[in-house]
Structures are given as C-alpha cells and as structure tokens.
Amino acid sequence: MYKSFFSLIIITFLFTSCNKTKNPFEIGNQHIGLLTDSTQVKDLKNIYTNDSIVKFISGDEFTGNINNIEIFEKGGKKLLTLTPKQALDSTSTIGSVRLLDARYKTEKNISTISTFKDIKDQHKISRISNIINSIVIAVDDINASFTIDKKELPANLRFDMDLKFEPTHIPDNAKVKYFFINWNH
C-alpha cells in the first residue's frame, strides 16, 4: 500500500511539472515568450500558430535592407515587430524585437506602459543617448532599449543636442514611447 501511494505521488509530480507552460508574454534575457535569441525566421510559423505574421519584403533600393516581420493577434492587435539579423534569409535569427503590447513584461514588471521611474528603480541604466526627438535609455542586463519622447522632458532640455543626459534630468513620470529588446550582440 505504501509503495503504491508513493508511486502515485511521484507520477502526479512528474505530470504536473511536465505540464508547466511558458508564459507567452514573459520577457527574459534571451527570450520573449517562446521566441528566443536563436529562433530562425523560418520557425516563426510554429511559434505564432494562433497569430498572424506579416513580412515586409523589400524590393526597392530606397528602402534599404530592413526586413521587418510584424506579429498580430487574430483579432488584429499588433503585438511585436521583429527585425532579423539578415534581410531575406529564412535561416537568420532575430536581431531585435519592438514590443508593442503592454502584456509583454519583464520579470521585474517593466512593459510598454512603464515610466522612467519604473525602469531606474528596477534596473541599472547603462547609458542614455540624446537623439533628435527623443532619448534612448539602454539597460544592458536585459538587452533592452527604451525610447522616451523629448516632449516628456522639461522645455530647457528638449533642444540641446550636445547635452549629456543623466538620470536626474529625466522626470520620474516620463512615459516609455518604444521598448526594444536587442539580440544583435
């Protein structure tokens, strides 16, 4: 009786541990849901079986080599924009991912609806880049970049292209405009 009870417990444990599914909206250092930094373009159909995949095929020399792949839910909501490392190569891996849906979150609860305070409280900021209409905050520990529109900044900081931004220059309530995961390293 004892052996059969013990065997039943072990079998139950094995079945429950095997049934653990991965959160499709979890952002990790080398994955976003089932998408990983080693996923090839040709494998996207298997990962996003319930979603729509739209590939932009460049045919004009003025568009450059950008070959973005957009992922939509069946209802039409845009989830992600993927940029392969090599254009027009089905064996290429994904170089960067632009997260568009707020359900995608890091384990520290950072998403597209986060503020600058959320980012700086949860992660070490690696660098801040000053570009024309926005600033880009790099967080190397999660391979992420967050773009904040300069409209979120005080007026005296918006137009100085030579200004080296420090975290103290950015208001805590500044909203994230774009959230990227970069796997180009």
C-alpha positions as CSV (number, residue, x, y, z in Angstrom):
1,M,0.0,0.0,0.0
2,Y,2.8,2.4,1.0
3,K,4.7,1.7,-2.3
4,S,1.6,2.3,-4.5
5,F,0.8,5.6,-2.6
6,F,4.5,6.7,-3.0
7,S,4.4,5.8,-6.7
8,L,1.2,7.7,-7.2
9,I,2.7,10.8,-5.7
10,I,5.8,10.6,-7.9
11,I,3.7,10.1,-11.1
12,T,1.5,13.1,-10.1
13,F,4.6,15.3,-9.5
14,L,6.0,14.3,-12.9
15,F,2.8,15.1,-14.8
16,T,2.3,18.4,-13.1
17,S,5.9,19.5,-13.7
18,C,5.7,18.5,-17.3
19,N,2.5,20.5,-17.9
20,K,4.1,23.8,-16.9
21,T,3.6,26.1,-19.8
22,K,5.7,29.1,-20.6
23,N,4.1,32.5,-20.3
24,P,3.8,33.8,-23.9
25,F,4.2,37.4,-22.6
26,E,7.2,36.9,-20.3
27,I,10.4,38.8,-21.3
28,G,13.7,37.2,-20.2
29,N,17.3,37.9,-21.1
30,Q,17.3,35.6,-24.1
31,H,13.6,35.1,-24.8
32,I,10.2,36.7,-25.2
33,G,7.6,34.1,-24.6
34,L,8.5,31.2,-26.9
35,L,10.7,33.4,-29.1
36,T,14.4,33.1,-28.3
37,D,17.6,34.8,-29.5
38,S,18.3,31.7,-31.5
39,T,14.9,31.4,-33.2
40,Q,15.2,31.4,-37.0
41,V,12.8,33.3,-39.2
42,K,11.5,30.0,-40.8
43,D,10.4,28.8,-37.3
44,L,8.1,31.8,-36.6
45,K,5.1,30.0,-38.0
46,N,5.5,27.3,-35.4
47,I,5.8,29.7,-32.5
48,Y,2.9,32.0,-33.5
49,T,0.4,29.4,-34.7
50,N,-2.5,31.4,-33.3
51,D,-1.3,34.7,-34.6
52,S,-0.9,36.4,-37.9
53,I,2.6,37.0,-39.3
54,V,3.2,39.8,-41.8
55,K,6.5,40.0,-43.6
56,F,7.6,43.2,-45.4
57,I,9.6,42.2,-48.5
58,S,11.9,44.9,-49.7
59,G,12.1,45.3,-53.5
60,D,13.1,48.9,-53.7
61,E,16.7,50.1,-53.2
62,F,15.5,53.1,-51.3
63,T,14.1,51.0,-48.5
64,G,17.4,49.6,-47.6
65,N,17.9,46.1,-46.1
66,I,15.2,46.5,-43.4
67,N,13.0,43.4,-43.5
68,N,10.6,43.7,-40.5
69,I,8.2,41.0,-39.6
70,E,5.1,42.0,-37.7
71,I,3.1,39.7,-35.4
72,F,-0.6,40.4,-34.9
73,E,-3.2,38.7,-32.8
74,K,-6.0,37.1,-34.7
75,G,-8.2,40.0,-33.6
76,G,-5.9,42.4,-35.4
77,K,-3.9,43.8,-32.4
78,K,-0.3,44.4,-33.2
79,L,2.0,42.5,-30.7
80,L,5.6,42.7,-31.9
81,T,7.8,43.9,-34.7
82,L,10.8,41.6,-35.3
83,T,13.9,42.6,-37.2
84,P,16.0,39.6,-38.5
85,K,19.8,40.0,-38.4
86,Q,20.0,39.2,-42.2
87,A,17.4,40.5,-44.6
88,L,15.5,38.0,-46.8
89,D,17.2,35.0,-45.1
90,S,14.8,32.4,-43.6
91,T,17.7,30.9,-41.6
92,S,18.5,34.3,-40.0
93,T,17.9,34.7,-36.3
94,I,16.1,37.7,-34.8
95,G,18.3,40.7,-34.1
96,S,15.8,43.0,-32.3
97,V,12.2,43.0,-31.2
98,R,10.0,46.0,-30.7
99,L,7.4,45.3,-28.1
100,L,4.0,46.9,-28.8
101,D,1.6,45.1,-26.4
102,A,1.6,46.0,-22.7
103,R,1.1,42.4,-21.7
104,Y,4.8,41.7,-22.5
105,K,6.6,42.2,-19.2
106,T,10.0,41.5,-17.7
107,E,10.2,39.5,-14.5
108,K,10.5,42.9,-12.8
109,N,7.2,44.0,-14.4
110,I,8.6,46.5,-16.9
111,S,6.5,46.9,-20.1
112,T,5.5,49.5,-22.7
113,I,3.4,51.3,-20.1
114,S,6.2,51.8,-17.7
115,T,7.7,55.1,-16.7
116,F,11.3,56.2,-16.3
117,K,11.0,55.7,-12.5
118,D,9.9,52.1,-13.0
119,I,12.9,51.4,-15.2
120,K,15.5,53.1,-12.9
121,D,14.0,51.5,-9.8
122,Q,14.3,48.0,-11.3
123,H,17.4,48.1,-13.5
124,K,20.8,49.7,-13.7
125,I,20.8,52.2,-16.6
126,S,23.8,51.5,-18.8
127,R,23.7,54.7,-20.9
128,I,21.4,57.5,-22.1
129,S,21.7,58.6,-25.8
130,N,20.5,62.0,-26.9
131,I,18.9,61.9,-30.4
132,I,16.9,64.5,-32.3
133,N,13.3,64.0,-30.9
134,S,13.9,61.5,-28.1
135,I,16.3,59.9,-25.7
136,V,17.2,56.3,-25.6
137,I,17.8,54.5,-22.3
138,A,19.9,51.4,-22.6
139,V,19.6,48.6,-19.9
140,D,22.3,46.0,-20.7
141,D,21.2,43.5,-18.1
142,I,18.1,42.7,-20.1
143,N,19.4,43.7,-23.5
144,A,16.7,46.4,-23.7
145,S,16.4,50.0,-25.0
146,F,13.6,52.3,-24.0
147,T,12.8,55.4,-26.1
148,I,11.3,58.4,-24.3
149,D,10.0,61.3,-26.4
150,K,11.7,64.7,-25.6
151,K,8.2,66.1,-25.1
152,E,8.2,64.3,-21.8
153,L,11.3,66.4,-20.7
154,P,11.4,69.9,-19.3
155,A,11.4,72.5,-22.0
156,N,15.0,73.7,-21.3
157,L,16.4,70.1,-22.1
158,R,14.5,69.4,-25.3
159,F,16.6,71.2,-27.9
160,D,20.2,70.9,-26.7
161,M,21.7,68.2,-28.9
162,D,25.1,68.4,-27.1
163,L,23.6,67.8,-23.6
164,K,24.9,64.6,-22.0
165,F,21.8,63.3,-20.2
166,E,21.9,62.0,-16.7
167,P,19.1,60.1,-15.0
168,T,18.4,63.2,-12.8
169,H,17.5,65.1,-16.0
170,I,14.6,62.8,-16.8
171,P,11.3,63.2,-14.8
172,D,10.1,60.1,-13.0
173,N,6.8,60.2,-14.8
174,A,8.2,60.3,-18.3
175,K,6.5,57.6,-20.3
176,V,8.1,55.0,-22.5
177,K,7.4,55.6,-26.2
178,Y,9.2,52.5,-27.6
179,F,10.5,49.4,-25.9
180,F,13.1,47.2,-27.8
181,I,14.9,44.0,-26.9
182,N,18.2,43.8,-28.8
183,W,19.8,40.4,-29.6
184,N,22.4,41.8,-32.0
185,H,25.4,41.2,-29.6
